[in-house]
Amino acid sequence: MTDTSPDTGQLAELERRLEQNRITRDGWTLFIFAFAAFALLASLVSVGLGLRADDGAGASAGGAGVETIEVELGDLFVRPGAIDVATGTEVILKVTNNGAMAHDLKLEGETGTDLLDPGATQEVSLGAIEATGQAWCTVPGHKEGGMVLDINVTGSAAPTDHGPGDGTSSDDGAVIDFAAEPAPDFQPYDPDLAPAPDGIEHTLTLHATETVMEVAPGVTQELWTFNDQVPGPVLRGRVGDIFTITLVNDGELGHSIDFHASKVAWNDEMRTIEPGESLVYQFEAKHAGAFMYHCGTAPALHHIGNGMFGAIIIDPPVLAPVDHEYVLVQSELYLGPDGQPGDLSAMQDEKHDAVVFNGYVNQYQHHPIRVEPGERVRVWVLDAGPNENSAFHIVGTIFDTVFREGTYLLQPDGRRGGAQALDLQPSQGGFVELSFDEAGLYPIVTHKFANVGKGALGLFQAGDVDATGGGH
């Protein structure tokens, strides 16, 4: 048998060749690994250079690029109510008005959409946003009513306090001097109430306006009115009468009207009409009472607080004869800057500056209502609010008849009952009957005495006496 095993020399040569192959293989492995690492590094450097180049291009085009956001406007809201964007982003808003009245949306009240009619859409750029801020509807009262879009910018400062309504705050409001007297040519609101007109059909046109008017000596406000007066014209009729009222909007804001004496659908006759439009509001007076009418356009608080209210009186079937009838409407003033609309934030916080009868501070103190001793007087009272209640009282006499919210609470009879106040909540009304036994002065107040010193003061003058003196 032949021996085929390698000798010692052959084994040494084989080991030398294997070692050489291993070194060569390890070299290629190292080379491949090094090449792959180099390629990865080059790729990262390339990406980094690209990102740096993109950063430079983005800064020149508005920072973090462009973002388009769809926004819905309603009565009274903005959806979404807040958005988050990166510093320098160009924000484009696609705004659709799904409300029933006109709205706009402007960054800081300046840059943004036109006034959009219901159903309209507009796309608008707010530019590159660098700091946190707000956009809002600039229609008076709508911002305070909730139409605000918060724009939150990453890394920016906290938003500034823009204050209530149109950039103003209650600190900017006009100031009343309650001791001041009206100018010599001042004419008070006529409190005399005419009897219900003949016939069962009553036709009237009311014009909605925004008018600068004096509300206290030397103090003016932009009041929102019916027929350029506050309160609006007094309407009167009987149960069963038909009222046909044409509302014409001669102002610059949307307005509406709501008669509390009516029973009609809210979405029809009470709808908001835009400037230049009109509507016909017809109803049958089915119940007796001293009712309120007012603008109901949102926010209704702002429209009522700015003067858009009045009284409609529907006589009860049996109404005793009297010598005089008067109407006094109690309301509050929430002052904005002189000549500007009232402060909605103050209205929301129930922080009134004055409480008045028939729209003007203390007017019947300076111009007393003249009667004679022993005459029978009926005073219709409406609390138009929008927030304060009333404890209507006449100092020095007693009410022998009280009619409140559609029914008699007190009438002259064998019990000889008397009442000292007519208590009313906002929008409630009624009347009292009385007489003055002696010549003299009889103060008209709300017995919520905190409000007497704020303008809720007048006088009945019974007989030919000087309008001075007294203990209240």
DAGIKA-V12279 format. One record per pair of residues at least 6 apart in sequence whose C-alpha atoms are under 7 Angstrom apart, sorted by the first residue. I is the first residue (numbers start at 1). J is the second residue. D is the distance in Angstrom with one decimal. If there is no record, write none. Layout:
((I,J,D) (I,J,D))
This chain:
((58,64,6.1) (58,65,6.1) (62,88,5.5) (62,89,6.1) (62,90,6.1) (62,128,5.5) (63,87,6.9) (63,88,4.2) (63,89,5.7) (64,86,6.3) (64,87,6.6) (64,88,5.4) (64,89,4.7) (65,89,5.2) (65,90,6.2) (66,89,5.6) (66,90,4.6) (66,91,6.1) (67,89,6.8) (67,90,6.2) (67,91,5.2) (67,92,6.1) (68,91,6.1) (68,92,4.6) (68,93,5.8) (69,92,6.3) (69,93,5.0) (69,94,6.0) (70,93,5.9) (70,94,4.7) (70,95,6.0) (71,79,5.7) (71,80,6.3) (71,93,6.6) (71,94,5.9) (71,95,4.8) (71,96,6.4) (72,78,5.8) (72,79,5.1) (72,95,5.9) (72,96,5.1) (72,97,6.0) (72,98,6.6) (73,79,6.6) (73,96,6.1) (73,97,4.6) (73,98,5.7) (73,99,6.3) (74,97,6.3) (74,98,5.3) (74,99,4.0) (75,99,5.2) (75,100,6.8) (75,298,7.0) (76,142,6.5) (76,145,6.0) (76,146,5.9) (76,147,5.6) (77,146,5.5) (77,147,4.6) (78,147,5.3) (78,148,6.2) (78,149,6.3) (81,148,6.6) (81,149,4.8) (81,150,6.2) (82,149,5.3) (82,150,4.4) (82,151,5.8) (83,150,6.4) (83,151,5.2) (83,152,6.1) (84,151,6.1) (84,152,4.8) (84,153,5.9) (85,152,6.3) (85,153,5.1) (85,154,6.5) (86,153,5.6) (86,154,5.3) (87,129,6.3) (87,130,5.1) (87,153,5.7) (87,154,6.0) (88,128,5.0) (88,129,5.1) (88,130,5.1) (89,128,5.1) (89,129,5.6) (90,126,6.9) (90,127,5.0) (90,128,4.0) (90,129,6.1) (91,125,5.9) (91,126,5.5) (91,127,6.0) (91,128,6.5) (91,129,6.8) (92,123,6.9) (92,124,5.6) (92,125,4.2) (92,126,6.1) (93,123,5.6) (93,124,5.4) (93,125,6.2) (94,122,5.9) (94,123,4.2) (94,124,6.5) (95,121,5.5) (95,122,5.4) (95,123,6.1) (96,119,6.7) (96,120,5.8) (96,121,4.2) (96,122,6.6) (97,103,6.8) (97,116,6.4) (97,117,6.9) (97,118,5.4) (97,119,5.3) (97,120,5.6) (97,121,6.4) (98,118,5.8) (98,119,5.4) (99,118,5.7) (100,118,5.6) (101,117,6.7) (101,118,5.8) (101,254,6.9) (101,272,6.8) (102,115,6.2) (102,116,5.3) (102,117,4.6) (102,118,5.8) (103,115,5.4) (103,116,5.3) (103,117,6.9) (103,137,6.1) (103,139,6.7) (104,113,5.6) (104,114,5.8) (104,115,4.6) (104,116,5.8) (104,137,5.0) (104,138,6.5) (105,112,5.7) (105,113,5.5) (105,135,6.1) (105,136,5.0) (105,137,4.6) (105,138,7.0) (106,112,4.0) (106,113,6.2) (106,135,5.0) (106,136,5.5) (106,137,6.4) (107,126,6.9) (107,134,6.0) (107,135,4.0) (107,136,6.6) (108,134,5.7) (108,135,5.3) (109,135,6.4) (109,136,6.2) (109,138,6.1) (111,126,6.5) (112,124,6.2) (112,126,6.4) (113,122,6.7) (113,124,6.3) (130,153,7.0) (131,153,5.7) (131,156,5.0) (131,157,6.4) (132,151,5.6) (132,152,4.7) (132,153,4.8) (132,156,5.8) (132,157,6.3) (132,158,6.2) (132,159,5.4) (133,150,6.3) (133,151,5.3) (133,152,6.7) (133,159,5.2) (134,148,6.7) (134,149,5.6) (134,150,4.6) (134,151,5.5) (135,148,5.9) (135,149,5.1) (135,150,6.6) (136,143,5.8) (136,147,5.7) (136,148,4.4) (136,149,6.0) (137,143,5.6) (137,147,5.8) (137,148,6.9) (138,166,6.9) (140,165,6.8) (140,166,7.0) (141,165,6.1) (141,299,6.4) (141,302,6.2) (141,344,6.4) (142,299,6.9) (143,165,6.3) (144,164,6.3) (144,165,5.9) (144,344,6.7) (144,345,6.7) (145,299,6.1) (163,169,5.1) (164,345,5.5) (165,343,7.0) (165,344,6.7) (170,336,6.6) (170,343,6.5) (170,346,6.9) (172,336,6.8) (172,337,5.6) (173,335,5.3) (173,336,4.3) (173,337,4.2) (173,338,6.8) (174,219,6.8) (174,335,5.9) (174,336,6.1) (174,337,5.0) (174,338,5.1) (176,216,6.6) (176,219,6.7) (178,455,6.9) (180,217,6.1) (181,217,6.0) (182,217,4.8) (188,363,6.2) (189,358,6.4) (191,326,5.2) (191,327,5.3) (191,328,6.5) (192,325,6.2) (192,326,4.6) (192,327,6.5) (193,325,5.3) (193,326,4.9) (193,327,6.1) (196,236,5.2) (196,237,4.9) (197,237,6.7) (200,241,4.4) (200,242,6.0) (201,241,5.8) (201,242,4.8) (201,243,6.0) (202,242,6.2) (202,243,4.8) (202,244,6.2) (203,243,6.0) (203,244,4.8) (203,245,5.9) (204,244,6.5) (204,245,5.0) (204,246,6.4) (205,245,5.7) (205,246,4.6) (205,247,5.9) (206,226,5.9) (206,227,5.9) (206,246,6.2) (206,247,4.9) (206,248,6.2) (207,226,5.4) (207,227,5.0) (207,247,5.9) (207,248,4.8) (207,249,5.9) (207,250,6.2) (208,225,5.7) (208,226,4.8) (208,227,6.4) (208,248,6.2) (208,249,4.8) (208,250,5.6) (208,251,6.0) (208,255,6.9) (209,224,5.8) (209,225,5.3) (209,226,6.4) (209,227,7.0) (209,228,6.4) (209,249,6.8) (209,250,5.4) (209,251,4.3) (210,222,6.4) (210,223,5.7) (210,224,4.4) (210,225,6.1) (210,251,5.6) (211,222,5.4) (211,223,5.3) (211,224,6.3) (211,228,6.4) (212,220,6.4) (212,221,5.4) (212,222,4.1) (212,223,5.9) (212,339,5.9) (213,220,5.3) (213,221,5.7) (213,222,6.4) (213,223,6.6) (214,220,4.2) (214,221,6.5) (215,221,6.9) (215,359,6.6) (215,360,4.7) (215,361,6.4) (216,360,5.8) (216,361,5.1) (219,338,6.4) (220,338,5.4) (220,339,5.0) (221,338,5.7) (221,339,4.2) (221,340,5.1) (221,341,5.8) (221,342,7.0) (222,339,5.2) (222,340,4.7) (222,341,4.6) (223,306,5.1) (223,307,5.7) (223,341,6.2) (224,303,6.7) (224,306,5.5) (224,307,5.4) (224,308,5.6) (225,232,6.7) (225,307,5.7) (225,308,4.8) (226,232,5.0) (226,308,6.2) (230,307,5.7) (230,358,6.7) (230,359,5.5) (231,307,6.6) (231,309,5.7) (231,310,4.9) (231,358,5.9) (231,359,6.2) (232,309,5.9) (232,310,4.5) (233,310,6.4) (234,310,6.3) (234,311,5.2) (234,312,5.7) (235,311,6.5) (235,312,4.5) (235,313,6.2) (236,312,5.6) (236,313,4.7) (236,314,5.8) (237,313,6.5) (237,314,5.0) (237,315,6.3) (238,314,4.9) (238,315,5.0) (239,285,5.3) (239,286,5.3) (239,287,5.8) (239,288,6.1) (239,314,6.3) (239,315,6.9) (240,284,6.0) (240,285,5.3) (240,286,5.6) (241,284,5.7) (241,285,5.5) (242,283,5.8) (242,284,4.5) (242,285,6.4) (243,282,5.5) (243,283,5.5) (243,284,6.3) (244,280,6.8) (244,281,5.9) (244,282,4.4) (244,283,6.8) (245,280,5.7) (245,281,5.1) (245,282,6.1) (246,278,6.9) (246,279,5.7) (246,280,4.5) (246,281,6.2) (247,278,5.4) (247,279,5.5) (247,280,6.4) (248,277,6.2) (248,278,4.4) (248,279,6.8) (249,255,6.8) (249,273,6.9) (249,274,6.7) (249,275,5.1) (249,276,5.4) (249,277,5.7) (249,278,6.1) (250,275,5.9) (250,276,5.9) (251,275,5.7) (252,275,5.5) (253,274,6.6) (253,275,6.1) (254,272,6.0) (254,273,5.5) (254,274,4.5) (254,275,6.1) (255,272,5.2) (255,273,5.6) (255,274,6.7) (255,295,6.3) (255,297,5.6) (256,270,5.9) (256,271,5.9) (256,272,4.6) (256,273,6.1) (256,295,4.9) (256,296,5.7) (256,297,5.7) (257,270,5.5) (257,293,6.9) (257,294,5.5) (257,295,4.4) (257,296,5.9) (258,270,5.6) (258,293,5.4) (258,294,5.4) (258,295,6.1) (258,296,6.2) (259,292,6.5) (259,293,4.4) (259,294,6.8) (260,291,5.7) (260,292,5.6) (260,293,5.8) (261,285,6.2) (261,291,5.7) (262,283,5.7) (262,284,6.6) (262,285,6.2) (269,280,7.0) (269,281,5.2) (272,297,5.9) (288,314,4.8) (288,315,5.5) (288,316,5.0) (288,406,5.5) (289,313,6.0) (289,314,5.3) (289,315,6.5) (289,316,6.9) (289,405,5.9) (289,406,4.5) (289,430,6.5) (290,311,6.8) (290,312,6.1) (290,313,4.6) (290,314,6.4) (290,382,6.7) (290,429,4.8) (290,430,5.2) (291,311,5.8) (291,312,5.2) (291,313,6.1) (291,428,6.9) (291,429,6.1) (292,309,7.0) (292,310,5.9) (292,311,4.8) (292,312,6.1) (292,384,6.8) (292,427,5.7) (293,309,5.5) (293,310,5.3) (293,311,6.0) (293,312,6.8) (294,304,6.4) (294,308,5.4) (294,309,4.1) (294,310,6.4) (295,303,6.1) (295,304,6.4) (295,308,5.6) (295,309,6.7) (301,386,6.7) (302,344,5.7) (304,386,6.4) (305,332,7.0) (305,333,6.8) (305,386,6.1) (306,341,6.6) (306,342,5.8) (309,384,6.9) (311,382,6.9) (322,376,5.3) (322,377,5.9) (322,378,6.7) (323,375,6.0) (323,376,5.2) (323,377,5.9) (324,376,6.7) (324,377,4.9) (324,378,6.2) (325,377,6.0) (325,378,4.8) (325,379,5.8) (326,378,6.4) (326,379,4.8) (326,380,6.1) (327,379,5.7) (327,380,4.6) (327,381,5.9) (328,357,5.8) (328,358,5.9) (328,380,6.3) (328,381,5.0) (328,382,6.5) (329,357,5.4) (329,358,5.1) (329,381,5.8) (329,382,4.8) (329,383,5.8) (329,384,6.5) (330,356,5.6) (330,357,4.6) (330,358,6.3) (330,382,6.3) (330,383,4.9) (330,384,5.9) (330,385,6.8) (331,355,5.7) (331,356,5.6) (331,357,6.6) (331,359,7.0) (331,383,6.4) (331,384,5.3) (331,385,4.7) (331,386,6.7) (332,352,6.2) (332,354,5.6) (332,355,4.4) (332,356,6.1) (332,385,6.2) (332,386,7.0) (333,352,5.8) (333,353,5.6) (333,354,5.0) (333,355,6.3) (334,342,5.2) (334,343,5.6) (334,346,6.3) (334,347,6.3) (334,352,4.9) (334,353,5.3) (335,342,4.8) (335,343,5.7) (335,353,6.4) (336,342,4.4) (336,343,4.9) (346,352,6.7) (350,387,6.5) (354,454,4.7) (354,455,5.6) (355,451,6.0) (355,454,5.8) (355,455,5.3) (355,456,5.2) (356,362,6.8) (356,455,5.2) (356,456,4.6) (357,456,6.1) (361,455,4.5) (361,456,6.8) (362,455,4.9) (362,456,6.0) (362,457,5.1) (362,458,5.8) (363,458,6.6) (364,458,4.2) (364,459,5.6) (365,457,6.2) (365,458,4.1) (365,459,5.2) (368,458,6.6) (368,459,4.8) (368,460,5.5) (368,461,5.8) (369,459,6.3) (369,460,4.8) (369,461,5.9) (370,460,6.0) (370,461,4.9) (370,462,6.2) (371,461,6.1) (371,462,4.9) (371,463,6.4) (372,462,4.7) (372,463,4.8) (373,436,5.1) (373,437,5.6) (373,438,5.5) (373,439,5.6) (373,462,5.3) (373,463,6.1) (374,435,5.6) (374,436,5.5) (374,437,5.5) (375,435,5.7) (376,434,5.9) (376,435,4.9) (377,433,5.6) (377,434,5.4) (377,435,5.9) (378,431,6.7) (378,432,5.7) (378,433,4.4) (378,434,6.6) (379,431,5.4) (379,432,5.5) (379,433,6.5) (380,430,5.7) (380,431,4.1) (380,432,6.7) (381,429,5.6) (381,430,5.6) (381,431,5.7) (382,427,6.8) (382,428,6.0) (382,429,4.3) (382,430,6.7) (383,389,6.9) (383,390,6.6) (383,424,6.3) (383,425,6.5) (383,426,5.1) (383,427,5.4) (383,428,5.7) (383,429,6.3) (384,426,5.5) (384,427,5.0) (385,426,4.7) (385,427,6.7) (386,426,6.0) (387,426,6.2) (388,426,6.4) (389,424,5.8) (389,425,4.6) (389,426,5.7) (390,423,5.8) (390,424,5.1) (390,425,6.4) (390,446,5.7) (390,448,6.9) (391,421,5.6) (391,422,5.6) (391,423,4.6) (391,424,6.5) (391,446,4.8) (391,447,5.0) (391,448,6.2) (392,421,5.2) (392,422,5.0) (392,423,6.4) (392,445,6.1) (392,446,4.5) (392,447,6.3) (393,420,6.3) (393,421,4.8) (393,422,6.8) (393,444,6.2) (393,445,5.5) (393,446,5.7) (393,447,6.1) (394,442,6.3) (394,443,5.6) (394,444,4.7) (394,445,6.3) (395,442,5.4) (395,443,5.2) (395,444,6.6) (396,442,5.8) (397,436,6.3) (398,418,6.0) (398,419,5.9) (398,420,5.7) (398,434,6.4) (399,418,5.6) (399,419,5.0) (399,420,6.2) (399,432,6.0) (399,433,5.6) (399,434,5.0) (400,410,6.8) (400,411,6.1) (400,412,5.9) (400,417,6.5) (400,418,4.9) (400,419,6.4) (400,433,6.1) (400,434,6.1) (401,410,5.0) (401,411,4.5) (401,412,6.5) (401,432,5.4) (401,433,5.0) (402,408,5.9) (402,409,5.4) (402,410,4.9) (402,411,6.8) (402,431,6.0) (402,432,4.7) (402,433,6.8) (403,409,5.7) (403,430,5.2) (403,431,5.2) (403,432,6.3) (404,429,6.1) (404,430,4.2) (404,431,6.5) (405,428,6.5) (405,429,5.8) (405,430,5.8) (436,462,6.8) (439,462,4.9) (439,463,5.0) (440,461,6.0) (440,462,5.2) (440,463,6.4) (440,465,6.0) (441,459,6.4) (441,460,5.8) (441,461,4.8) (441,462,6.2) (441,467,6.8) (442,459,5.5) (442,460,5.0) (442,461,6.5) (443,457,6.9) (443,458,5.6) (443,459,4.4) (443,460,6.3) (444,457,5.6) (444,458,4.7) (444,459,5.4) (445,452,6.2) (445,456,5.8) (445,457,5.1) (445,458,6.7) (446,452,6.5) (446,456,6.6))
